[in-house]
Amino acid sequence: MKHLLIIGARGYGRGLYDIVRDLPGYGEEFDVKGYLDDKVDALCGYDNYPPIVSSVENYIVEVDDVFACALGDVNYKKHYVELIKAKGGHFMTIVHPSTHMGGNVKLGEGCIIGYKNQIDCDVTIGDFVNIQTMAIVGHDSIIGDWCMVDCQTFMGGFSFLGSAVTLHTGSKILPKVLVGENAVVNAGSIVVHTVKPNSVVMGNPAREMITPKIK
């Protein structure tokens, strides 16, 4: 039997515990060993969760361990995943049974796909992508490594997310639109044109947010 460790014991990590208990094989092929989190009191006031067993930095990977990273920030996710992989750890790809997966969908390592998502045919999803709840990913779309796709988002057919993109709640990417790597699309925004790498966009239509220079 494999023993799953969830990186992050905050809200996302607690929610992920609910998701994995719905998976086929839970309790027979794998169980949940606990959380990795450097905030030792993160579960204080919350009942019926597995324990925090260690920080990521101090954890020694064991033979039957597998991992899942429940961190919403793409930079923290990448940092802690790479720490575990450097120790020889392997990550599960988790898809809740309520999500619809079309034909020829390709999923990378360490993805977490939550409740009631609609992922259409011929979609490619890279490594360590998190898709929260009730998102729609249109046919032939591509989602790069490390992306975070939040609740009730929409990606039209043939749309493209570069690596480490964050789509916040309710944002929409029109068909065939490209969002460059490390970009952030703020909540409720509608993206109708290419988004530059490393930019933050907001609005309808989405426009780049420019931080004013302090004189």
TALINNOR-V970435 format. One record per residue. N is the residue number from 0. SS is DSSP state (hx for helix, st for strand, lp for the rest). PSI is psi in degrees with one decimal (* if undefined). Layout:
[[N,SS,PSI] [N,SS,PSI]]
//
This chain:
[[0,lp,138.8] [1,st,153.5] [2,st,115.0] [3,st,133.3] [4,st,128.7] [5,st,121.6] [6,st,115.1] [7,lp,115.9] [8,lp,21.3] [9,lp,-156.6] [10,hx,-45.9] [11,hx,-42.0] [12,hx,-39.0] [13,hx,-39.8] [14,hx,-37.5] [15,hx,-33.7] [16,hx,-41.4] [17,hx,-42.3] [18,hx,-47.3] [19,hx,-25.6] [20,hx,-16.2] [21,lp,-6.8] [22,lp,144.0] [23,lp,136.1] [24,lp,-10.0] [25,st,131.5] [26,lp,-13.1] [27,lp,-49.0] [28,lp,-27.0] [29,st,157.7] [30,st,-177.9] [31,st,116.3] [32,st,-34.4] [33,st,-166.4] [34,st,153.6] [35,st,118.6] [36,lp,136.2] [37,lp,-5.5] [38,lp,95.0] [39,lp,-19.6] [40,lp,18.5] [41,lp,-25.4] [42,lp,5.9] [43,lp,129.1] [44,lp,-5.1] [45,lp,130.4] [46,lp,158.7] [47,lp,35.2] [48,lp,155.3] [49,lp,163.8] [50,lp,161.2] [51,st,117.0] [52,st,-21.5] [53,st,170.9] [54,lp,163.2] [55,lp,-42.4] [56,lp,-36.4] [57,lp,-7.2] [58,lp,136.7] [59,lp,118.6] [60,lp,132.5] [61,lp,164.1] [62,lp,-42.7] [63,lp,11.4] [64,st,144.4] [65,st,162.8] [66,st,155.8] [67,st,140.5] [68,st,110.5] [69,lp,61.0] [70,lp,128.8] [71,lp,-29.1] [72,lp,122.9] [73,hx,-30.0] [74,hx,-43.2] [75,hx,-40.9] [76,hx,-50.1] [77,hx,-41.8] [78,hx,-49.8] [79,hx,-33.3] [80,hx,-44.1] [81,hx,-31.2] [82,hx,-46.0] [83,hx,-41.2] [84,hx,-33.5] [85,hx,-22.8] [86,lp,2.4] [87,lp,10.7] [88,lp,153.6] [89,lp,147.4] [90,st,137.8] [91,lp,151.1] [92,lp,127.3] [93,st,124.9] [94,st,117.3] [95,lp,140.5] [96,lp,-20.8] [97,lp,-10.6] [98,lp,136.9] [99,st,126.8] [100,st,118.7] [101,lp,177.9] [102,lp,146.4] [103,lp,24.7] [104,lp,133.7] [105,st,125.7] [106,st,133.7] [107,lp,-171.3] [108,lp,144.3] [109,lp,19.4] [110,lp,150.3] [111,st,114.8] [112,st,114.4] [113,lp,-149.1] [114,lp,137.6] [115,lp,40.9] [116,lp,154.7] [117,st,107.1] [118,st,111.5] [119,lp,-177.4] [120,lp,150.7] [121,lp,32.0] [122,lp,142.1] [123,st,123.9] [124,st,124.6] [125,lp,-164.9] [126,lp,143.5] [127,lp,42.1] [128,lp,134.8] [129,st,125.4] [130,st,120.2] [131,lp,-97.7] [132,lp,134.5] [133,lp,37.3] [134,lp,154.5] [135,st,124.3] [136,st,112.4] [137,lp,163.1] [138,lp,144.0] [139,lp,15.6] [140,lp,158.6] [141,st,129.9] [142,st,120.0] [143,lp,170.9] [144,lp,146.3] [145,lp,3.3] [146,lp,153.8] [147,st,116.2] [148,st,111.1] [149,lp,-176.4] [150,lp,142.7] [151,lp,33.1] [152,lp,164.9] [153,st,132.8] [154,st,120.2] [155,lp,165.9] [156,lp,141.5] [157,lp,16.0] [158,lp,165.3] [159,st,128.5] [160,st,124.4] [161,lp,-179.7] [162,lp,146.5] [163,lp,33.0] [164,lp,144.3] [165,st,121.8] [166,st,113.4] [167,lp,171.1] [168,lp,130.8] [169,lp,6.5] [170,lp,155.3] [171,st,133.4] [172,st,118.4] [173,lp,159.7] [174,lp,141.7] [175,lp,14.3] [176,lp,139.9] [177,st,133.9] [178,st,118.8] [179,lp,162.4] [180,lp,144.8] [181,lp,10.5] [182,lp,157.2] [183,st,127.0] [184,st,115.4] [185,lp,164.1] [186,lp,136.2] [187,lp,1.8] [188,lp,152.1] [189,st,114.9] [190,st,117.7] [191,lp,-12.6] [192,lp,166.2] [193,lp,136.5] [194,st,128.1] [195,lp,148.8] [196,lp,145.0] [197,lp,14.3] [198,lp,165.2] [199,st,125.5] [200,st,156.4] [201,st,148.3] [202,lp,-177.2] [203,st,103.4] [204,lp,155.8] [205,lp,133.6] [206,st,153.9] [207,st,136.0] [208,lp,122.7] [209,lp,121.7] [210,lp,122.3] [211,lp,143.0] [212,lp,136.4] [213,lp,123.1] [214,lp,*]]
//
